[in-house]
Amino acid sequence: MNLWWVLLFLAAERGVELLIARRNRRRLLERGGRERFPESYREIVAMHILFLLALIVEGYPWQVPLDLLTWASLAALVLLQMLRYWCIASLGMFWNTRILVLPGAPVRKRGPYRVMRHPNYLAVTLEFLFLPLLFRAPLTLLIFSLANLIILRRRIALEERALREETDYQRQFEG
């Protein structure tokens, strides 16, 4: 099975997500929102670009057998995309690839956010596992799964800090 179409889908999906994030950023800033810790965005973008490049290089020629690992990885990736777009829909204009807060706004607890604080990052973390498995790229899996966990740990701490400082987070989660 040739996986070039998976690469095209990933590129298109990331492009759509960036458009959604740009629109949501504009809406939040118009309502008085603020971007916090912009340096963390550069880290996330760099890691995702390097991850996709590593996947392209290590996974070349993007041919895999139609075996259980391929089907399981594809099924998992479809479920992860469903989770990702459930997250986007649940947060509405508050979903973003940057850390943006609207001072005083309630923290959203809809959809998957009712049971988990950062389900979008769970989807990303599992993508960093299943995409390299699909592409038979073990070095990419090892290097970027670890890098992703390190960067997301910091990113989540920054998001939580921004929410505590700028929203009614205290009352909702700690009160």
Number of C-alpha atoms within 10 A of each C-alpha: 10 13 17 14 10 15 15 11 12 13 13 12 13 13 12 12 18 14 13 18 19 15 13 19 24 13 14 20 14 10 11 10 19 17 14 18 15 11 10 17 15 12 14 17 12 10 16 17 11 14 22 19 13 19 25 19 13 17 21 16 12 19 14 16 11 10 9 9 15 19 13 14 19 17 12 17 19 12 12 20 16 13 19 20 13 18 21 19 14 18 18 13 16 22 21 21 16 20 23 23 24 19 16 13 14 14 20 16 14 14 16 17 17 11 10 12 14 13 18 20 18 16 20 20 18 14 19 25 20 23 24 25 19 24 24 20 20 16 13 26 22 13 13 23 19 14 15 20 15 11 14 19 12 12 20 15 11 16 19 14 13 21 23 16 14 20 17 17 20 13 11 12 9 8 7
